[in-house]
Amino acid sequence: MPREGTGPDFIEALARGLEVIAVFRPGHPAMTLAEVATAAGLARPTARRILLTLEELGYVRAADRGYSLTPRVLELGVAYVRSMGLWDVARPHLEKLVERTNESCSIAQLDGSDIVYVARVAVPKIVSLAVQIGTRFPALPTSLGKVQLAALPADELERVLAEPTRSGLVSRWRPDRAERDAALREVRARGWALTDEQLTLGIRSIAAPVRDGSGRVVAGVNVNCHAAETSVEYLVEHHLPLLLQAAGEISADFARLETVPHVTASSA
């Protein structure tokens, strides 16, 4: 079947190939041809040709019970992070923030109604949130999502939140529109966001926006902690000033990065 939203320049074969990669999700590291075809909504011969092409390109390997992705798929996501320059800019600031708070710190960006983690420095904890680069959560119940949603114009906010989450998670906090708008107004007014077990039990976090040179919010940076170890008061009184300092430094460095000409030298 043709993919939705096709136009004269739409390459359906490329779209199908990306969809096949996307069907390999947590809990499904290896899939049979039939499972891939069903999950991607493709005929089995089409799914087979795509898998064989991906295998030849090095993105898929034949597994015991079908096919599995190879680490080369990570290059697709890493290319995005590197092209943004966020990791190179953020790493020293995140490492410093982790050292000063002894908590895991992350940067995430909006993707529809979700956030997607693009940088992270983690602290080993007995109880922690399972997060890695590329992990996505619903944006609204997260501090990282709130600081970015609060920066959107009203019409764009409605359009973004109308998109269904692709995280596969159902959050604990599911506000009506009035409660949601009140929460985002508060974030806009104070310039940072707090969540207290709104995504899942036991997790508290506080986030600040990361801005580009024009002042536009391009990401969020947070400090994440466990509710049993860190009170809301300590999170706000101790971690928040350190977080705001780090967010300002990341934003300033990112703005400077944008002004630097990028030239690729030839090897000749």
N, C-alpha and C positions, 0 to 999 in steps of 0.2 A: 504494500500500500504506500502511496506517496506520503511523505512527511508533511505535517501541518505547516502552514506559513510559507510554502514553497513559492519561489518567484523565478523569473527567467535566468537569474544568476545562481540559483540555489543548486548545490551539488549534492544530490540525494545519496550517492554512494559514500561520500565523505561523512554525511550525517549518520548513515547506517553504521559505518565503521566506528565512529565515536560512541554510538549507542551500545554497540557490542562491548567495547571496553568498559562502559559504565555499568553493565549488568553484573560485573564481578564486584560484589560488595561484601562487607563483613559477614562471616558465616557461610560465604560461598566462594572460597578461594579456588576451587576447582569445579568446573561445570561440564556436563556432557553437551554434545552438539544439540540434542533435543532441548535441553534446559536453556541454553543460550538462545536458541531460536524462539522459544516460548517467551522468555523474559524480554527479548528485544522486539517481539512482534514481527518476526521475519519468517519467511519460508525456510525450511531446512537447507535446501541447496544454496540459497543466498547467504545464510549464516555460515555455511561451510566455506564458501569462497572467501568471505570476509575473514574468518578465522585463519585460513591458510595464508592469506595475504599478510595479516598481522603477525603470523608466525614467521614468515619469510623476512619481515621487517624487524623482527626481534622483540615485538611487544607481547607476544603470546608464545607459550610453549605447550607441547602435548604433555598431559599429565596422566596419571594412572587411570583416572575415571573421566578423562576428557581433556579439557584445556584449563590452563591457569595463566595469569598475567606474569610477566617478568619484571624485574626491577627497572627495566628501561622505561616503563610507563611513567615512573617518577620524573623523568626528564621533562615530560609535558607540563607538570605542575611546577617544577623547579624553574622552568623557563619563564613562567609567569612571575614568580617571586623575584627572580633576577632582573627581569625587565622593569619591574617597578622600583628596584633598588632598595626596597624596604628592609630586607634582611641585613644587607651590608650597613645600612644606616642605623638600624635598630639594635643590632647585636650587642655592641658595647654598653648601650644604655640599659638593655634588658638584663644583661649579666650583672651590672652594677645594682640595678633595682632588686634582683634576686638576692644578691649578697647582703643588701641592707634590710630586706624584709624577711628573708629565709622562707619565701613563698614562691610558687611558680608564677611566671609572668608571661603574657602572650600578646600577640597582635593578631587581629582578625579584620576582615573586610566583609561588607555586605555582598550577598549574591542572592537577589530576589528577596524573599522573606527570611532567609537564613544568614548566618555569619559563617565564614570559612576561615579557619586558622591558617595564617601565612608565615608566622614566626613564633617561636616559643622557646623559653628556657625553663626547664622543669626542675623541681626539687623532689627527690624521692620521699614519699609519704606512705604510711601504712594504709590510709584511706585517701584516695585521690580521684579526680575526674579523669577518665580515659580520653586523653586528647593528644593528637599528633598533627603535623602539618597536613592540611586537607580535611581535617575533621569539620563537620558542619553541625550546627545547632540552630533551632528556631531563634531568630534575632530578638524578638520582643522580651522574653523572659531572661535575657542575659544582659549583663552590664555593657559588654562590648557592642551588643546590638542596640541597646538604648541610646548610647551616645551618638550613634550614626543615624538612627531613625529620627532622633530629635532634631537633627540638622536638615532634614528633608522638607521641602515645601509641602503644603497640605495635600495637594493633588497627587504628588509623587508618592507621598507616604501611603495614601489609600491604594494606589496602584501596586506598590511593592507588597503591602501586607495582604493584598487580595491573592497573591500567588501562593499556592500550597507549598508547605515546607517539603524539602527533599531529604530531611535529616532522618526520617523514620522515628522521630521521638515525639512524645506528647508531654508537654511541660505541665508542671503543677499549677502555674499561674496562667489563667485564661480569662483576662479581663474583658468587660464589655467596652464599648467605644468610649464612654465617658470616663471610665477608670483609666483606660489606656492613654487618652489625651491628657488627663490630669498628671499622670506619671511622666509623660514626655515633656509637658510644660515645666515640671519641676527640674528635669534634667537640663533643659535649655536655660532655665533661670540660674542654676548653680554651676553649670559647666562640667559636671561629672555625673556618673550614674552608679547606683548601688543595687545589687540584687541579694536577697536573703532567702535562699532555698526556694527560689521561684522556678528555676529550671528543674532541679531535683533535690531531694533531701540531703542535707549535710553540706551543701556547697554555698559559700558566700563569695562575692567578688565585688570589686570596685573598679571602674574604668574611666578613662579620660580620652577625649578625641585626639587624633593625630591629624594635623592639617598640612596642606601643601603651601606653596608660596603665595597663593592668592587668598589663603584663609579658608579654603574649602576643606571640609572634613573628608578624609580619604580612608581612614581606618580608625580602630580603637585599640588602646593598650590597657591591659588590666593587671591587677594583682588578685590571685585566686587563693582561697583558703578554705579550711574545713571548719564548719560551724562549732564543732566540739572543741577546737583548739583556739579559735580567734573570735572574740566578741565583735559585734558591730561597732561598738564604741572604740575599740582598739584599732579596728580596720580604718575608721574615719580619722581618728586623732593621730595615729602613728603612720599608717601606710599611705593615706591619701596625700599628705604633703610631698612625700617622696615620689609618688606616682605622678602628681601634677608636674613636678620638676622634670621627671623623665620624659613625660609627654611633650613638654615644651622643648626639651633638648632634641628629641627625635624630630619634631616638627621643624625646628630651625635647621637641623642638618639636612632633612629631606628637601626643604626649600632651597638650601644652598646647592644641593645635588642637582636640582632642576635647572639651575643657572649655568652649570658647567657644560661646555660643549663636549659631546661624545664623538671621538674620532677613532676609527679602526685603522691601524697602520697595516700596510701591506707587507707581506713577507719577502717581496722581491728586493 
